[in-house]
Structures are given as C-alpha cells and as structure tokens.
C-alpha cells in the first residue's frame, strides 16, 4: 500500500522509519546521536571526552518573516544545537534567492544573519548564496550549525528518565501566534484590538530557545524544542525517544494570552500548533527549583507541567481528572490557518 507524504511540513514518523532510517550511508561507531524521530541534532565523538554537535534546518521564506528572516534563520538553527546542551559556535548556510531579488533585500537578510551570529558567538565558516527559479521568496535551503563540548554535557531529548519532572518555557503556540499576528494583522486588529495584536507580533522575537537551553542545561537531563506539532507532539517525541511514559497536566500548560486569542480566532489548538521558542525540559525533581530560578534570572518564564514515568503509558490529564492518550500529531493546524490567510 502506498504511503502518502504530508501536503506540507516534516514527514511523519512512519515515513521516516520506513524510508530514511534504514538507509543512512556508511556506519560509523563515532556517531553517538544519529538521525532519530524527535532528536534535534547529531553528536559525533571527536576524542575520548570531546564531541561535535551538528544540526541542520531549512527556514521557510514566508512573506511576513522577511523583515526578520535573517534573525529567524540564526535562532531557529542555533536552537537545535543549544537544546543538546552545547553552545553553538560555527555556521554554514545555503541562502537561495528567487529571480529579481534586489541587492538591498539580500543585504538586509545578511546583515541580520551577521549581527545575530556575532551576538550569539557564532562564526560563519561557509555556505552558498545564489539566485534560482522555482521559489517565490528567499529561502534558507539548509543551515548547518556546529558546536563542541564534552560528552557529559549532552542533553538529548532521548535522555528523559522515569521520575523526572517535565518543565516548559514561555508557553504554547509561540511561533503560530507570532506569524499569524503579522500575516493577518489588519484582520486581527479589527477583531482583537491593537494592544493584543502588538503583543502577539512581539512573539516573533521569542522564537528561540538558545538562551533557555544554555541556561537550563547545567541542571537538566534532556531537552527538546516544540516545533511542528507543538507542545504535545514534542512531549510525545521526548517520551518515545527515551522509551518512557509521561503524564501531562493539560491545565498547567501555559499559553500566552495573545496566542490563546489568536488560536481561538483561527480555530486551531494551541497545544498542537508550531511553537519554535518553547523548550521542554526533563530534570530530576531535586533540580526543578534550580532550573526555575536560573530561568527567572534571565527573565524566561517556566512551569512544571507533568512527569515522566516508568510505565509506557503516555497520557494527558484533563482538569476533571480524566485521561486522554497522548499521540503524535499528524498535521499541524497552523499550516491551514496560515495558507487560509493567503487565500483571503
């Protein structure tokens, strides 16, 4: 039976497991963390105690992202290295431009990339930049970020342990709300008012977990950022990668007020909507206070929303105490909302 690929977004676990995972080229015993569903970056042993961490990501060239495109490229890609507990150090980038892109557009994007890399301590060491037909907007065709650290520094999403607390930073639907606020700004200004809209638009600059992850890494065991499929999908991926169960208390998951209102307006579930900028953390309960205090000093909000368990059961606990199975998210509802705004 033929398996259908998604209409947009990442391939699901079944496609990944059947097509990609069995065919990974030459085997190498130095690979400590290789391709896996829900694992953010790779780790390769360089010496006895030293590792190289590398992550690659594209960045979709949405029209509303153009004023922030360079910023988004750096933070989205650097976040995947940081969630492994390693500081991002080097970058290679493939920047693809549609025909008739202006000199000023490229200059604006590149200045942002340069400035954010410098701010995060990242050196750009190579890549490719060119103009090609077949694309509508500038596209990060692939950005590789590399960092180095000790093996003991690694905090992969597959390292959650039974009894660990589950923490979240910022809240759900950060990216979905931030992008929709810019994309449908006139429509939302009329419905929600200027104050809520402007607050939602500022969520764009929370689409990074670099600082969250590097702050929490000292005290935690595993981390994962909530990208496609949102918070619930990221939690499922952590539990699946770690081979453990999880109990998630739905009412404890924070949702920023503007994100809640925008998701309600578009009829999408904020808990399964794309949320770059939201970090999930697994940590010993003895370290929860340390993590919360460290994040608070950086003015990053955080909450405890559940715990990992020895049982393989993965459940969401409703406010009335009833339980619902936690399952992987097949289609992120953000995409339909986003393309719906384009059609309108």
N, C-alpha and C positions, 0 to 999 in steps of 0.2 A: 504493500500500500504506500502510495506517495505521501510524503510529509510536506505540508505547506510551510513556507517560510513566512515570518511576520510581514505585514504590509509596510511596517516601519519600525525601526529600533533594533535592539540586540536580538540575536537568535535565542530561542528558549533553551532550557536545559536538555530537552530530548534531542534537538538538532545538534547542540554542542557535543553531547555524549556520543551520538551516532556517527557524525561526520568528522568533527575536528579532533576530539580527544584521542581516538585510536591512531591518528596519523600525525606525529609530531617530529618527524625527521629523525636525526641521529640521537640515540640515547646518550646521556652524559651524567655520570654519578655526581658531578659537582652541583647539579641543579637541586637546590633544597626546596624551593617552591616553584612549581611549573604551572602550566595552564590548568585551571580548575574553575568550575562554575562558582561565582561568588568570591573568588580570591582576587584581590585588587592589583597585585604586582608580582613579579618574579624575583626570586632570590637565588644567587649563584655563589657558591663557595669560592673565594679567591685564595685564601690561605687557611691555616688551622682555625683561627677565630675571627676571620675577616670575611665579610660578604659584600657583594654588589647587589643592589636592588634596582630593578628597572621596570618602568610601566609605560604603556603606550595608549594614547587615546586620540580619537578624532574630535573635532568640535564643529557641530553643525552650524552653518552660516546663516542663522536666522536674521531677517532684516532688522528686527528690533534690537538684536545683540550688537549690531555694527558699531555703535558708539562705545561699546565696552568689550569688543571682540578680542583684542589683544590681552586685556586683563583676564577675560574668561579662559582663554587658551592656557595661560600660565597656571592659574589657580586650579582649574579642573584637572590638568595633567599632573601638576606637582602634588595634588592631594593624594593621588594613588600611591605615591612613594611614602608620603608622610604617614599614611594610615598603617604602614608596616613598621612604624616607629623609627624611621630613618629620615634624616634631613636631606631634602632634595639639593643636589649640587650641580648637575650638568643637564643640558637640554639639546636635543636635535629636533628640528621641526620642518615639516613639509607644508608649505603655505601655497595653496592653489587658488589662482585668481581667474575670474571669468573675463572674456574679452571686453575691452573698453573700460576696464578698471582704471581709475585715474591715479596718477602719481601721488596725489595728496591722500587718497584712500589708503594706499599701501604704506605711505609714510606714517599716517595716523596709527594704523594697526601695529606697525613695527616699533614705533616709539613706546606704545603701551607694553608690548612684549618686553622690550629692553628695560623699561622702568620697573615693571613688576619682578622681573628676574633679578635685577640689581637689589630690589628691596628684600627679596627672599634669599639672597645669596647664591643665586643660580647663574652659572656661566653657560652661554650658548656656544656650543662647540661644532655645530654643523647643521646641515639640512638641505633643503631645496626650496626655491621660490620660482614660480613661473605662471604664465597665462595659458589657460586651456579652455577649449569649448566644452559644452555639455554641462556646465554648472551655472547656477543663477547668481550665487553670491560667493564672496570669499570663503574659503573652506580650509580649516586645518585638516589636511588629509591624513595626518598622523604625527603626533608629537611624542617623542620619547624623553622621559626624564629619568635620570640615574642618580643614585646616592650610594654611599658606602658607610658601613658600620660593623659592629660586632654581631656575631650570630645571636648572642644573648639579647641583643636589642630588638630583635624581630618580634612583631606583634600581629601575626597574620589572623585573618578572620576565622581560620580553621583551628584556633587555639583556645576557644572557649571551653570551660570545664564545668562539670556539674557543681552546683552550689554558688557559682559566680553570679553577681548582680549584673543586670542589664541596664546600662545608662544611655541617655540620648542627649545630644547637644542641640540647642536652638529650637528644634521642633520640626513638625512635618510640613511638607509641600513648599519648602523654601523656593526651589527653582521654578516649580509650576506657577506659583503665585507671582513671583518676580517677573517672569517672562510674560505671562498673561496681562499683568498690570501695564506693561509697556506696549504690548501688542494691541490691546483693546482699551487704551487709555480714555478715549472720548466716551465710549460706551459705558465704561466703569465709573467715570467721573459723574455721569448723569445719574447712575444707579446708586453708587456708594458715597459720592461726595469727594471733594478734592483732598481732604485731610487723610482719609483712608487710602485713597489712590496713591498719594505721595509716599505714605508709609510703606505701602506694598511695593512700589517701584524701587525703594531703597533695599529691598530684599535681594536684589541682583548682587549687591556687594557683600552678601553673606554666603554666596555660592563658593565657598572654600572651606576645607577642613584642615588646612595646613597647620594653622596655629592651634586648633582644637586638638589635633592628633599629637603634635610635638609636645603639647602641654600635658596631655593625659598619659603619654607613653611610659613615663617613669613608673607609674603606679598600676598599670593595667596588664591584662594578659592577651587580649585580642581586640581588634578594631575593624570597622567596615563602614564605608560611607553609603548613604542611601541615594542611589542614582535611579535608574529606571525601575519602576515598580514600587518606588517609595520606601517608606519606613518598614512596612510589614514584609515586603519582599526581601529587604536587606536583613531583617531579623531571621527570616526563614533560611536565607543563604548562609548566615553565620552558623545556625544550628545544624544545617545539612553538612556544611564543610567540616564542622567539628564533631559530627556524629553524636550529638546530644539532643535532648529535648529542651523545650523552653515554654515558660508561662509568661504571657504578655498581658498587662493590665491596661485595657483599652482607654479607660478614662484618665489614666495617668500620662498618656502621651500628649505632650504639649503641642498645640497648633497655634502659631502666631495669629492674632485676631484678624489682620488683613488677609492672611492666607485662608483662614476659615471662611471669611465672607466671599472671597473670590471663588473658592472651590464650590461653595453653596450656589453662587450665581450661575456658574457653568455646569452645575450638576455632576461634579466629579468628587470622588472620595479622596480627601487629602492624605489618608494613610497609605494609599497605594499610588500616589502621584509623584512623579520625579522630584527628587529633593536633594540635588547636589548642594552641599553645605551643611547637611545633617550627618553627624557622626554617631554610630552605635559603638558602645564600649562594653567589653566583658572584663570584669575585675573581681578579685576576692572581696567579699563584703567588708573585710577589715580595712580595705583601701578606699572604700567609697568616699568617706569624708575627705581624705587627702585629695582625691580627684576633683571633688566638688569645690573644695577650697582653692585649688590651683586654677581651675577654670574661672572661678569667680574673680580672682585677682586679674585675669585677662579680660574681664567683663564678658565672658561667654556663659550664657545660661545653660543649665543642665538639670536633668531629673532622672530618678530611678524609675524604670517602667516595667520591671519584671526580673526573672531569674532563669538561669539555665539549670536543667535537671538531668538526673541520671536516666530517667525514663525517656524513651524516644518520642513520647507524645509532645506535639507542638500545638499549643492552644492559645487562643485569645480569650481572656476573661472579661465578660461584659460587666457593666456596673451593677446588674442584678445578680451577679454570681454565676450566670450561665456561661457555658463554654462553647467556643466555635473553633473548628480545626484551622490552624494556620497553614496556608497553602501558597505555593509560588504564584506570582502574578503573571498571567499570560500576556495581557495587553495593558499598558499604562494608559489610563484615561486622558492624561494630559494631551496626548497627540491629537485625538479627535477634537478636543476643545481648541487647541492651537490652530489646526487647519480649518476648523469651523469659523474662526475669526477671519482667516484669509478669504474664505468663500464669501463672507458677509461684506 
